[in-house]
């Protein structure tokens, strides 16, 4: 699907590491080069033509993002350097001042470090309680387990929409309703979801949402924090400087701008934001439903072929996304990844920033295949053929 739009694929690689970062279509590259080549300027600071053009392009991306995730207004969209920064802003800019001793935050052992460590730090500093929602026998997070984990002290549920390891798609619509009914804040890490399935913050009653541009064919160094506007008005900035203040004086007084400008101090990643907007337009032109259908067809084919290979151990064949984690029997996952690289096949090996999942999975490291729209059945066939002859793995890598 649309492979010719991705210049890096001319290198004859099989790229299955889309959960880590995605490839970039030519239109995104061209959009950023256009900014650097034809109208480079800062935003909201100049009165010349280039500056006006930059303002229009940069500010226009808020509208694109708003429509893409179903938000109410442009002012609810804050540009960050990625999901990690967005989640830290949510925890330390909002919840640090909102939660009290004994309040509970529910996460789970399959969460990415960016949606774990900030909560752990806050727990250490403020005596809140961070608890894990139990995963089921497939290492997935079910609505039933979320529901039974709630207590009268639960104030926040913070989960990824799609796990970056197990690949399970969490029922954010029902979990969001549950949060609304119980007066619970709902924080969603949409990094693995936003360019693969429909994400709608209003339908899902999401309080805060975060995602990164580089995982959706956009540039690195840019991401999005969505928050309901009334919550953003309560949130404190973590950075102070130019562009986010209305006024300040020598007597120490100052006045901050309203959201979103309040949270975008200094010169933002202008080219990256413009590139992100182009990436979202590209995704919308294809349709996330079409992308998801394509991924699931490839995953089902991959799993069916992997099950025919004796020394392949599969861990998540039932999840409803294009992520497959596996190991070769008695082979360290990094060795498998090095072996596959000899065939120009790119996969991820390790704990995938989910270091608590080993408690349930029973193993620390796995190989991860994560698919996207430009992957093909031929890519899967190349991987399967390499795995079929993998009993000679150490003759290849040593």
N, C-alpha and C positions, 0 to 999 in steps of 0.2 A: 504493500500500500504506500504510494507516494515516495518510493525509494529514490527516484531521480532528484528529489528536492534536497537530498542530504549529501553534500560533496564528500564528506569523510568516508562514505560507503564505497567510493571508487577505489579504496585501498584493499578491497577484497577481504574485509573483516566480517565476522559474525559477532554482532554486539548484543550481548544478553545481560548488560549491567545497567539497565535503565532505572532500577531502583536507586542506584547511587547518583547517576546523572544521565540526562538524555542527550542525544545528538541534536545538532542545530540545523534547521532548514535554511536554505540560501536566502529566503526572504527576511529572516531574522538577522542574519549576517549583514545583508544589504542595508537594512533599516538602520543598524547601528553605524555602519560605515558612512551612510548618508549624513547622519548627524555630525560625525567627526569631520567629514569632508566638506560639508556645504553650509552648516549653520551652527557650528560650535559656539556655545555661550552658556552662561549660568542662567538659572531660573529666577524669576520674580525680583530681578535686580537691575535689568537694563531697559532702556527706552528705545533701542534701535531694532531694526527689522529682524536680525538674527535672534535677538532675545525674545521678541514676540512669537516667533516661530517655535522656539524652544518651549516657551510657556504653553503654547497650544498643544504641542505634541505630548509634553509631560503631563499636563493636567488632564488631557483627553484620555489618558490611560486609566484614570480613576473611574471614568464612566464605563470603560470597557470591562474593568474588573467588577464593578458594581453589578452590571448586567450578567456577567459570567457566573457569579456566585449567588445571584438573587438577593442582593442587599437592598436597603431602602433608599440610601442616598450616598452620593460621592464622598461626603465627609466622613463616612464610616470606614473608608479605605486608607490605610497608612502604609507607606512604602518603607520597607526595612531591608537589611542586607540578607535576609533569609528567614526560614522557620525558626531557627535557633534564637536569633535575636528577638523575633516576634514573641515566642513563648516566654523568654526571659522578661520582656517588657510586661507581658500579661501578669506573670507571677509577682515580680518585684515592683511594678508600677501600679498595679491594682490590688492584688490579693494580699500583699504585705500589709497594707493599711486597712484591709477589709475583714480578714479572718482573725478570730480570737482563739485563745488557748483552749484546746480540746475540740475545736472544729475539725471535721474530717474531710479529707480529699481522697477520692477514689481514683486509682489508676490501675494498671495491671502489669504483669511481668513481661508482656510482649511489647511494651512501649519503648520507643527510641529514647536514647539518653537525654535528648533535648526536652522531652516531656516527663522526665524522671528527676534528673539532678536539680533543677530549680526548685522543685517541690521538696526534695530532701534538704536542701539548704534552708528553705523557709521553715521546715519542720524543726531543724536544729536551732534556728534563731528565734522562733516564736512559739514553740511547743504546740503547734497544730499536730494532727495525726494523719499520716499518709498511709492508706491501706490499699491492698491489692484485691481487685475483683478476681475471683477464681476463674481460670480457663477450663474449657470442657476437655473431653478425651482427645479431641482433634487439635488442642492448643488454641482454640478459638474463643472469642469473647461473645457470649450469648446475651440476649436481652434478659432472659430469665435469671442469669447469674448477676447481671447488673442490678436487677430489681431486688433480689434477695440480699444484696450487699448494703443497701441503703439503710441507714439508721436515722433517728431524730437529729443526730449531730452532723449528718452529711451536708456539706455546704457546696462542694464542687465535685463534678465528675469530669475528668480530663483524659481523653482517649484519642487515639488516631482513628481516622475514618476507615483506612485500610492499613493493616499491620505491614511493616516493611520486611518482615521475615516470614511469618505464617501466611500472610496475604489474605487473611479473612476480612470480609467486608462487614463492618459493624452496622447494626440497624440504627443509624443516627436519627431517623424519623421517630421511631418509637422511644428511643432513649431520650430524645429531646422533649417529647410529650411528658415523659416520666419526670424529667427535671422541672418542667413548667408546673406540673401538678404538685411537686414537693418543694417548690421555691429553692431549687438548686441551680447554681451556675453551671453552664455546659461549655467546656473548652474542647475544641476539636483541632487536632493536627491533621490537616488535609494534604500533607505533602505527597503521599502516594495515591491520593484519590482524585484530586481536582482536575487532572487531565485524562482520567481514565473512566470515570463515572460521573453522573450528575451530582453536583453539590449545590444545595440551596439552603442558605443560612436562615431564611425566614421560615420555610416549611419545617425545618429541623429544630427551630427554637434555639439556635446556637448563640451563646453569649459572646464568645470570642473564637476566632478561627485563624489559623496560620498556614501558610504554604510558601514554597520556594520556587523561584523562576526556573532554576536550572534543571529541575525535575519535570518540567513541562515544555521542553524545547526552547526555553528562554535562556538568557545569560546567567552566569554565576554572579554572586554578589548582590542579588536583589530578591526580595520576597514581599509578602503582603501580610499585614495584620488587619483583620476585620474585627470590629467590635460594635455592639449596639451603641448608638450615639450617646445615650444618657450614661452608659458605663464609661465610655471614653472621656466624657466630661469629668468623671470622678478620678480617672487614672492620672498618675503623676509621671512626668517625663523622666527618663533615666539620663538624658543628655540635655545640656543647656548651651545655647549659643545663638549665632545669627540665624535669622529666618523663622525662629519659633517664638520670639518675644514681640510684644506690641510696643513696649517702652521700658526703659530703665534709667535710673538717675543716680547721681553721686551720693545721695543720702541712703542708698541701698535698696530703695523701692524698685519694684519691677512689676510688669504685667505681661502675662503670657497670651499668645494667640489661642484661638479656639482650635479644636481638632479639625483636620488632621495636621495642620501646620505645627501645632504644639509639639508634635512627636517627630518632626523631621528637621532637627537642628543641623546647621552647616550646609555644605553643598552635598546634595544627595547623589545617588548613582544615576545620573541623568540618562546617559546612553543605555544603561541597563534597563531602566524603567521603560524607555521607548521601545527597546527590544522585547521586553516582556509583553507589552501591548500587542506587538506584531505576532508574537507566539500565540497569544490567546486568540487573536483573529484567525490564525492558521488552524488552530484546534477547532474553533467554531465552524470553520468552513468545511471540515470533515465530519464533525459531530462526535461527541463523547460516546454516544450509544453505539455508533459504528466502530469506534476504536475498541470499546469493551468487547463487542461481539467478535471482532478479529482476534483479540488477545485470548479470549476463552476458547475459540476454535483451535488456536495453536497450542494452548496449554493442554487441552484434552488429548490432542494428538501426541504431544510430548510425553505426557504421563502414560498413555497407552503403550508407547514404544519403550519407555524406560522400564515399565513393569515386565518386559520380556528379557531384560538383562539381569542375570543372576546376581552380580555384585553391586548393583545399584540399590541404595536404601533411600526410600522416599518418605518424607515427613509430613507433607501437607497436600496430598493429592486431591482433597475434597474442597479446598478453599476456592472462592469465586472471583479470583483475580488472576492476572498473568504472572504470578510469582510461584516458583517451584524451588523448594530447598531439598537438597539431597546430599548424600555422601557415597563414595565408593567404599566397600567393605574393607576395613583395616587400612585405610589410606587417609592421611591427614588432609583436611580440606584444601589447605594452601598448595599441597603437592598436586592435588587434582587440578586446581586452577592453573598452575604452572604447566602441567601436562597439556591442558586444553589450549593454552596459548601457543603451543607448537603447531596447532591446527588453525591459528588465527581466530580462536573462539574466546571471547571476553566474558568471564563470569566473575562474580564476587565470592570471596572466601573469607570466613572469619565469624565473628559473633554479631556482625551487622549492627553494632551500637545498641544491642539489646542484651546486656550482660546478665539480666535476671532470668531470662527465658530458659537458661540451662537447668534451672531448678525443676522445671516441668518436662523439658525436652529430653533431659538426661544426657545431653552432649553439649559441649561448649561451642564448637565451630561447625559450620556447614557450608556447602557451596550453594549459591543462589543464582538461579536463572530468573531474570525479570524482563518481561517482554514489552514491546511497544508496537506502534502502528507500522513501522518500517521493517519489522521482522517477518520472515516468511517460512513456509513449510520447508523450503530448501535449507534455511538456517537450522531448523530443527533436525533435518536429516543429517547435516554435517556433524551436529553435536552427538546424535545417536550413534553414528558410525564411529566417532572417536571413542565413545564410551564402550562400544562393543569390543574394541580391541584394547581396552584399558588394562587388561591383565598383564600387559608388558609395560606398564606405566614407568617403572623405575629404569628400564632400559632407555626410555625416551628422555627422562629428565635428569639422569645422572651422567 
